[in-house]
Each structure stands twice: as structure tokens, then as C-alpha cells.
Amino acid sequence: MIERVPIRSSFLCCCLPFFLPFCQAGETTIKLPQVKVSREVPGSFYADVAAIYAKYEFYAEAAKLYRQAISLERDKEKIAKYKIDLGQALEATGSENDKAQARRVWDELARDPNPVISAEAKLHIAATLLRTGDTKGALAGFEEIAIENPVEAFRRGAASQIEAILKQAGTKNQKIAEYLQRFAANPENEALLSLIINLQHDNPSAKVETLKAAVAAKAGKPELQERLGAALIEAGDIAEAEKVLSALAGNFPEYQQSANALLARAALKKNDSATAKKKILESAATMPDGYRKSLHLSREFLKLQLADAAEEQARAAISAADNEALKAAASMELADALFRQRKFTEAKSLLDPLAAQNAWQGLQARAQEILSQIGQSK
């Protein structure tokens, strides 16, 4: 079966060898061959072809292939993934009938016991409600994900959507106050607390007050003390942050590393680089001496723009490296530290071979980026 669809140049550039027999000179449509179903071919094949069709906006054709993939697949997780892709393709065709079919797909997947699959579906349902003008329904849907889903990435995404809705309605502060009342009644709901904190990202002092109340309600739970210390630094209350974080490091040994790292940030807010370096060293006090510790310290110093201390630790890591991969990783940190101190010649001597090799692509990309910055700095 042959079906005519509009030609898209980007699609033809990708798939020209396959589709050339179906083109005729001067035409603005292309004859797309119907992919036949074979029980001997795995469902993943049809899903892969469907993904290519969807990428180039042949959504109706992609939906047909996703249905074929679903009918052939036996793995439940893959079936759910293909159904998500099917729903997206159906929504994108522009047909009201297809959109209704997509909603039925989302409704089915929203009941899936897998929290990743159900959250994906619920996000689509809420987004659809928002597009169709049901703001109240959309807000309720995003709230359910932000407060009940165990996956942090989905909670953050839902919180972002909630903030956009509340800002547009001019009710953000009112809604935060409502959430705070709900949290006061149930301080065990840490997901609700995270939603409040996410919504207060642009109001550091309010975030501090929320976390103080949370610490008091939960009898000084250490992870909340850590978040409070970070919020105090953000709000500029360095003295109080140092008090909270010092107590955290003293009372909970397992939090010494993170507390000291935050104390280093607090010290830098006072332009006290000597104390910042001391606190970073203290944060790694329990790590055994050697390559791993030196590399860790180098990276921690770089996060705080303490390039001279990072250089020292990176050189120590290179000396302790016992294979080429470890040496390359440490050399990258050294090159970065040298670059930040404008020691371009030595930095380039390390970066050039890292940028030329392709065994470690992450290092290669980072080296190429820094070499580009060196070229712009001269």
C-alpha cells in the first residue's frame, strides 16, 4: 500500500536512499511505502521506524507503526513506552479524533503502577487540560504529581508548571500560604515541603522561614538543617548559616562533608578564601589519602573558583594516578585550574592531546570547550 504525504526536505536528507524510488521529479508529495507487519520482526523495529517518522512530523504514519509495535511486543515496560510515544503522535496529528484517542491512552497509562509511566501520562493529561482552558483541572493534576509522585525529576517539572499557572493567575503567594497551612497540619509530607521551597526559589528570606518552621516541626532532622544552612547562605545571613552548619557537622558525623562544603561557601561570601580552603579540606578529612581524595578536592575547589588550591590537588592526583585513564581525568582538572588562572600555555599543553583523542569523549568535549575559551581570551 502506497500513501502520499507532503515532502519535508529534512526528512528526505535523512532517508533519501530509501525513499528515492517513491519520488517523482517536480512533485511536492512523496509516496510513503506502508511498512508491512511480520510476526518474525520484533516490535522494537516498528517503534524505531515510527520514531523516525515522528521526528520528521509524519505523525499519522508514526501512530500506525507504534500500534504495530505494541501488538507485537511482549515486554510490559516496552509496551508502556510505545503507548506513551503513540499518545504523543496522536496528539500531534491535529485531528480531534486522534486527540481523543490520545487521552484514552493517557488515562490508561495514568493507572500504571510504575511511577515513571504514570507520571508521564499524568503530565500529558494536565498539559492537555491547560491547553484547553481547564486551569483548575490542570493545577490539580500537576499538584498530584508534585506532592505524590516519588520521582524527584517529575516533581520538579510539575512544580515548574504550577508556578507558571499561579504567576499567570496572580495567586502564587496565596497558594503558597495555603500549602504552608497544609504542611503545618502534616509536617511529615516532605514532598509538599519541596513544592513550597521550589515555589519560593525567588524569595530567599521566605524560604528560610519555611525551613526554620520545618526544622522545628521535625525536631531538627539533619537533612532539613542542611537545607536551612544552604538557604541562609542564599539569603545572606552568613552568621546564622555558620551556626546551623557548624552544629550539623558537630552533631551528625555523616553530614560533616556536606556541612563543611557549605561552610566553605559561607566563608567565600565573606571573602575569606583561607577559611573556605580549610573547610573544603575538612570536608574530605575522612577520605583516605591518594588519587581519589586529591581529585575530589580539586573538583570541590574548582566549584568555588579556588583555582590555585585546585591546581595543587590536581597535580597530586596526577602523581598518584596509576593508569592513563586516571591521569587523563586529573590532567583535565589541572588544565581547568590553570585556565582559570590564565596560565594558558601549560593549560594548552594538557588540553591539546585530550581534545585530539576520542577514547574519553567527555574529556574531549570539555577540553575542546576550554581551548575555545582560551582562543577567545587572547
DOSE-593527 format. One record per residue (C-alpha): residue number from 1; residue in three letters; x, y, z. Coordinates in steps of 0.001 Angstrom, whole numbers. Example, Ala and Ser with C-alpha at 12.3 -4.5 7.8 and 13.67 -1.06 7.14 Angstrom:
2
<1 'ALA' <12300 -4500 7800>> <2 'SER' <13670 -1060 7140>> 
//
This chain:
378
<1 'MET' <0 0 0>> <2 'ILE' <1360 3408 -1005>> <3 'GLU' <260 6643 689>> <4 'ARG' <1068 10179 -446>> <5 'VAL' <2288 12714 2167>> <6 'PRO' <3898 16187 1866>> <7 'ILE' <7631 16207 1190>> <8 'ARG' <9811 17580 4005>> <9 'SER' <13359 18343 2946>> <10 'SER' <14956 17406 6284>> <11 'PHE' <13225 14020 6152>> <12 'LEU' <14437 13384 2609>> <13 'CYS' <18016 14346 3512>> <14 'CYS' <17974 11659 6197>> <15 'CYS' <16125 8942 4290>> <16 'LEU' <16695 9779 592>> <17 'PRO' <18318 6448 -369>> <18 'PHE' <15262 4570 924>> <19 'PHE' <12567 6864 -441>> <20 'LEU' <14126 7834 -3793>> <21 'PRO' <12233 5101 -5704>> <22 'PHE' <8970 6606 -4470>> <23 'CYS' <9700 10195 -5626>> <24 'GLN' <8853 11757 -8958>> <25 'ALA' <10617 14867 -10291>> <26 'GLY' <8833 18136 -9599>> <27 'GLU' <6363 16654 -7125>> <28 'THR' <5559 18198 -3753>> <29 'THR' <4397 14913 -2266>> <30 'ILE' <6157 11636 -1659>> <31 'LYS' <4710 8129 -1844>> <32 'LEU' <5424 6625 1560>> <33 'PRO' <5636 2837 1467>> <34 'GLN' <3453 1072 4020>> <35 'VAL' <5623 -952 6383>> <36 'LYS' <4175 -4456 6464>> <37 'VAL' <3785 -6307 9732>> <38 'SER' <5664 -9545 10213>> <39 'ARG' <5486 -11678 13330>> <40 'GLU' <9133 -12539 12730>> <41 'VAL' <10197 -8915 13220>> <42 'PRO' <10347 -7558 16812>> <43 'GLY' <8095 -4730 17874>> <44 'SER' <11160 -2571 18523>> <45 'PHE' <11805 -2416 14762>> <46 'TYR' <8442 -778 14089>> <47 'ALA' <8906 1538 17081>> <48 'ASP' <12294 2653 15726>> <49 'VAL' <10828 3354 12284>> <50 'ALA' <7898 5163 13902>> <51 'ALA' <10321 7374 15840>> <52 'ILE' <11930 8454 12546>> <53 'TYR' <8523 9236 11060>> <54 'ALA' <7540 11235 14160>> <55 'LYS' <10832 13146 14167>> <56 'TYR' <10024 14450 10696>> <57 'GLU' <6373 15146 11596>> <58 'PHE' <4693 12227 9810>> <59 'TYR' <2603 11702 12928>> <60 'ALA' <-288 9699 11494>> <61 'GLU' <2116 7217 9917>> <62 'ALA' <4119 7060 13161>> <63 'ALA' <948 6278 15139>> <64 'LYS' <166 3329 12869>> <65 'LEU' <3643 1925 13372>> <66 'TYR' <3510 2403 17154>> <67 'ARG' <260 410 17193>> <68 'GLN' <2008 -2345 15267>> <69 'ALA' <4918 -2275 17711>> <70 'ILE' <2512 -2560 20652>> <71 'SER' <700 -5518 19068>> <72 'LEU' <3964 -7419 18599>> <73 'GLU' <5754 -6572 21846>> <74 'ARG' <5574 -8801 24904>> <75 'ASP' <7675 -6790 27352>> <76 'LYS' <5301 -4750 29556>> <77 'GLU' <7708 -1834 30081>> <78 'LYS' <8365 -1531 26342>> <79 'ILE' <4641 -1659 25629>> <80 'ALA' <4090 1212 28072>> <81 'LYS' <6903 3200 26417>> <82 'TYR' <5407 2634 22961>> <83 'LYS' <1988 3693 24254>> <84 'ILE' <3489 6961 25528>> <85 'ASP' <5016 7519 22086>> <86 'LEU' <1688 6596 20475>> <87 'GLY' <-139 9148 22615>> <88 'GLN' <2319 11862 21629>> <89 'ALA' <1982 11019 17936>> <90 'LEU' <-1817 11015 18125>> <91 'GLU' <-1856 14388 19883>> <92 'ALA' <398 15874 17226>> <93 'THR' <-1692 14923 14178>> <94 'GLY' <-4097 17797 14808>> <95 'SER' <-7129 15560 14440>> <96 'GLU' <-9728 15880 17174>> <97 'ASN' <-10463 12166 16900>> <98 'ASP' <-6765 11363 17374>> <99 'LYS' <-6574 13711 20363>> <100 'ALA' <-9488 11854 21953>> <101 'GLN' <-7680 8564 21323>> <102 'ALA' <-4525 10041 22885>> <103 'ARG' <-6493 10979 26011>> <104 'ARG' <-7704 7384 26315>> <105 'VAL' <-4086 6227 26097>> <106 'TRP' <-3032 8689 28830>> <107 'ASP' <-5943 7674 31064>> <108 'GLU' <-4896 4044 30794>> <109 'LEU' <-1220 4767 31497>> <110 'ALA' <-2060 7052 34433>> <111 'ARG' <-3182 3925 36284>> <112 'ASP' <96 2090 35634>> <113 'PRO' <1832 1008 38883>> <114 'ASN' <5176 2216 37553>> <115 'PRO' <5508 5811 38912>> <116 'VAL' <7579 6925 35926>> <117 'ILE' <4968 5787 33407>> <118 'SER' <2003 7084 35406>> <119 'ALA' <3694 10461 35956>> <120 'GLU' <4469 10823 32256>> <121 'ALA' <826 10163 31444>> <122 'LYS' <-495 12483 34159>> <123 'LEU' <1776 15280 32947>> <124 'HIS' <300 14921 29456>> <125 'ILE' <-3250 14913 30844>> <126 'ALA' <-2594 18048 32906>> <127 'ALA' <-909 19784 29967>> <128 'THR' <-3888 18961 27760>> <129 'LEU' <-6286 20367 30340>> <130 'LEU' <-4205 23550 30483>> <131 'ARG' <-4211 23936 26704>> <132 'THR' <-7972 23501 26571>> <133 'GLY' <-8602 26133 29228>> <134 'ASP' <-9269 23921 32260>> <135 'THR' <-6753 25674 34506>> <136 'LYS' <-8267 24327 37712>> <137 'GLY' <-8093 20738 36477>> <138 'ALA' <-4546 21225 35196>> <139 'LEU' <-3416 22671 38531>> <140 'ALA' <-4917 19723 40403>> <141 'GLY' <-3149 17316 38072>> <142 'PHE' <236 18973 38454>> <143 'GLU' <-258 19154 42249>> <144 'GLU' <-897 15413 42399>> <145 'ILE' <2423 14745 40672>> <146 'ALA' <4350 17350 42679>> <147 'ILE' <3116 16035 46026>> <148 'GLU' <2567 12314 45492>> <149 'ASN' <4980 11029 42853>> <150 'PRO' <8198 9550 44299>> <151 'VAL' <10371 10602 41328>> <152 'GLU' <12091 13928 42054>> <153 'ALA' <12510 14893 38386>> <154 'PHE' <8764 14668 37781>> <155 'ARG' <8014 16577 40996>> <156 'ARG' <10305 19419 39896>> <157 'GLY' <8713 19520 36454>> <158 'ALA' <5242 19656 37937>> <159 'ALA' <6300 22395 40382>> <160 'SER' <7528 24482 37469>> <161 'GLN' <4152 24119 35741>> <162 'ILE' <2319 25016 38951>> <163 'GLU' <4401 28173 39327>> <164 'ALA' <3647 29227 35741>> <165 'ILE' <-97 28773 36293>> <166 'LEU' <-75 30661 39608>> <167 'LYS' <2003 33521 38209>> <168 'GLN' <-347 33964 35299>> <169 'ALA' <-3329 33964 37662>> <170 'GLY' <-1579 36294 40132>> <171 'THR' <-2247 33875 43003>> <172 'LYS' <1223 32487 43730>> <173 'ASN' <1581 33965 47230>> <174 'GLN' <-1963 32991 48148>> <175 'LYS' <-1357 29403 47055>> <176 'ILE' <1963 29182 48913>> <177 'ALA' <146 30302 52073>> <178 'GLU' <-2384 27511 51520>> <179 'TYR' <407 24964 51046>> <180 'LEU' <2095 26187 54237>> <181 'GLN' <-1119 25600 56206>> <182 'ARG' <-1330 22089 54787>> <183 'PHE' <2292 21414 55699>> <184 'ALA' <1792 22716 59248>> <185 'ALA' <-1015 20205 59635>> <186 'ASN' <1130 17392 58221>> <187 'PRO' <4880 18113 58645>> <188 'GLU' <5740 14565 57546>> <189 'ASN' <4817 15480 53965>> <190 'GLU' <8295 16273 52663>> <191 'ALA' <7120 16325 49042>> <192 'LEU' <4768 19188 49919>> <193 'LEU' <7674 20967 51634>> <194 'SER' <9786 20555 48488>> <195 'LEU' <6972 22038 46406>> <196 'ILE' <6808 25069 48709>> <197 'ILE' <10593 25520 48601>> <198 'ASN' <10588 25249 44804>> <199 'LEU' <7905 27924 44590>> <200 'GLN' <9914 30161 46943>> <201 'HIS' <13090 29974 44835>> <202 'ASP' <12826 33701 44101>> <203 'ASN' <12236 34673 47741>> <204 'PRO' <15252 33517 49850>> <205 'SER' <14002 35029 53119>> <206 'ALA' <10630 33284 52795>> <207 'LYS' <12414 30026 52041>> <208 'VAL' <14459 30446 55234>> <209 'GLU' <11317 30954 57334>> <210 'THR' <9691 27884 55797>> <211 'LEU' <12731 25730 56530>> <212 'LYS' <13033 27059 60076>> <213 'ALA' <9447 26015 60706>> <214 'ALA' <10134 22623 59138>> <215 'VAL' <13241 22086 61311>> <216 'ALA' <11265 22983 64428>> <217 'ALA' <8364 20714 63457>> <218 'LYS' <10591 17739 62759>> <219 'ALA' <12874 18033 65806>> <220 'GLY' <15968 19123 63954>> <221 'LYS' <16034 16473 61232>> <222 'PRO' <19595 16771 59823>> <223 'GLU' <18722 16922 56121>> <224 'LEU' <16414 19841 56865>> <225 'GLN' <19165 21585 58834>> <226 'GLU' <21411 21189 55807>> <227 'ARG' <18793 22737 53528>> <228 'LEU' <18282 25542 56053>> <229 'GLY' <22014 26268 56114>> <230 'ALA' <22118 26492 52323>> <231 'ALA' <19046 28757 52305>> <232 'LEU' <20604 31055 54907>> <233 'ILE' <23702 31440 52744>> <234 'GLU' <21497 32257 49760>> <235 'ALA' <19618 34828 51861>> <236 'GLY' <22886 36435 53002>> <237 'ASP' <22561 35552 56707>> <238 'ILE' <26069 34120 56921>> <239 'ALA' <26407 34228 60716>> <240 'GLU' <23243 32196 61228>> <241 'ALA' <24242 29813 58425>> <242 'GLU' <27594 29160 60098>> <243 'LYS' <25832 28489 63395>> <244 'VAL' <23409 25989 61857>> <245 'LEU' <26012 24214 59739>> <246 'SER' <28636 24017 62486>> <247 'ALA' <26065 22374 64757>> <248 'LEU' <25127 19987 61953>> <249 'ALA' <28753 18968 61401>> <250 'GLY' <29289 18509 65136>> <251 'ASN' <26134 16538 65867>> <252 'PHE' <25918 14341 62782>> <253 'PRO' <29250 12864 61581>> <254 'GLU' <27646 11620 58367>> <255 'TYR' <26902 15263 57448>> <256 'GLN' <30409 16601 58104>> <257 'GLN' <31386 16538 54431>> <258 'SER' <28329 18375 53098>> <259 'ALA' <28197 20791 56058>> <260 'ASN' <31851 21771 55661>> <261 'ALA' <31388 22244 51922>> <262 'LEU' <28552 24670 52682>> <263 'LEU' <30661 26391 55351>> <264 'ALA' <33283 26934 52671>> <265 'ARG' <30656 28685 50538>> <266 'ALA' <29702 30800 53532>> <267 'ALA' <33338 31796 54054>> <268 'LEU' <33643 32910 50451>> <269 'LYS' <30604 35142 50930>> <270 'LYS' <32826 36981 53448>> <271 'ASN' <35768 36924 51005>> <272 'ASP' <37618 34610 53395>> <273 'SER' <39288 32239 50935>> <274 'ALA' <41674 30859 53571>> <275 'THR' <38782 29582 55695>> <276 'ALA' <36997 28306 52602>> <277 'LYS' <40026 26214 51650>> <278 'LYS' <40307 24921 55210>> <279 'LYS' <36659 23860 55242>> <280 'ILE' <36962 22052 51914>> <281 'LEU' <39964 20138 53263>> <282 'GLU' <37977 19315 56413>> <283 'SER' <35081 18081 54284>> <284 'ALA' <37347 15335 52915>> <285 'ALA' <39087 14536 56209>> <286 'THR' <37636 11027 56422>> <287 'MET' <38698 10067 52886>> <288 'PRO' <41924 8024 52617>> <289 'ASP' <44851 9889 51103>> <290 'GLY' <45549 9165 47467>> <291 'TYR' <44292 9746 43959>> <292 'ARG' <40553 9734 44688>> <293 'LYS' <40828 12240 47524>> <294 'SER' <43074 14620 45563>> <295 'LEU' <40812 14503 42503>> <296 'HIS' <37736 15106 44679>> <297 'LEU' <39366 18086 46384>> <298 'SER' <40469 19537 43063>> <299 'ARG' <36898 19447 41781>> <300 'GLU' <35492 20904 45002>> <301 'PHE' <37955 23793 44858>> <302 'LEU' <37063 24439 41212>> <303 'LYS' <33354 24667 42146>> <304 'LEU' <34279 27561 44442>> <305 'GLN' <36631 29207 41936>> <306 'LEU' <39639 28449 44169>> <307 'ALA' <41829 27652 41204>> <308 'ASP' <45207 27770 42960>> <309 'ALA' <44130 25158 45508>> <310 'ALA' <42547 23107 42720>> <311 'GLU' <45830 23179 40816>> <312 'GLU' <47745 21847 43806>> <313 'GLN' <45328 18960 44336>> <314 'ALA' <45171 18100 40634>> <315 'ARG' <48964 17825 40471>> <316 'ALA' <48833 15500 43488>> <317 'ALA' <46182 13392 41747>> <318 'ILE' <48336 13097 38605>> <319 'SER' <51252 11926 40721>> <320 'ALA' <49060 9296 42383>> <321 'ALA' <47395 8067 39162>> <322 'ASP' <48338 4501 38281>> <323 'ASN' <46873 4310 34765>> <324 'GLU' <46322 6534 31749>> <325 'ALA' <42580 6971 32303>> <326 'LEU' <43046 8267 35846>> <327 'LYS' <45891 10506 34727>> <328 'ALA' <43747 11936 31920>> <329 'ALA' <40919 12767 34329>> <330 'ALA' <43296 14530 36729>> <331 'SER' <45016 16333 33825>> <332 'MET' <41639 17735 32812>> <333 'GLU' <41131 19234 36282>> <334 'LEU' <44663 20643 36252>> <335 'ALA' <44130 22200 32838>> <336 'ASP' <40877 23782 34012>> <337 'ALA' <42596 25199 37113>> <338 'LEU' <45433 26587 35007>> <339 'PHE' <42987 28133 32540>> <340 'ARG' <41160 29946 35341>> <341 'GLN' <44484 31411 36440>> <342 'ARG' <45240 32428 32821>> <343 'LYS' <48203 30063 32637>> <344 'PHE' <47255 29376 29052>> <345 'THR' <50498 27849 27733>> <346 'GLU' <50641 24998 30242>> <347 'ALA' <46866 24546 30066>> <348 'LYS' <47075 24107 26272>> <349 'SER' <49855 21541 26607>> <350 'LEU' <47427 19394 28604>> <351 'LEU' <44289 20207 26635>> <352 'ASP' <45586 19619 23098>> <353 'PRO' <46120 15848 23483>> <354 'LEU' <42830 15482 25395>> <355 'ALA' <40973 17310 22628>> <356 'ALA' <42615 15189 19922>> <357 'GLN' <41900 11765 21443>> <358 'ASN' <38490 10076 21246>> <359 'ALA' <38773 7323 23861>> <360 'TRP' <37250 9565 26554>> <361 'GLN' <34632 11672 24797>> <362 'GLY' <33548 13571 27914>> <363 'LEU' <37105 14775 28478>> <364 'GLN' <37450 15510 24771>> <365 'ALA' <34371 17752 24699>> <366 'ARG' <35411 19602 27857>> <367 'ALA' <38961 20099 26550>> <368 'GLN' <37678 21455 23248>> <369 'GLU' <35370 23872 25084>> <370 'ILE' <38189 25256 27244>> <371 'LEU' <40516 25557 24220>> <372 'SER' <37791 27582 22514>> <373 'GLN' <37577 29863 25567>> <374 'ILE' <41365 30269 25589>> <375 'GLY' <41199 31338 21936>> <376 'GLN' <38557 33933 22778>> <377 'SER' <40506 35197 25806>> <378 'LYS' <43701 36045 23940>> 
//
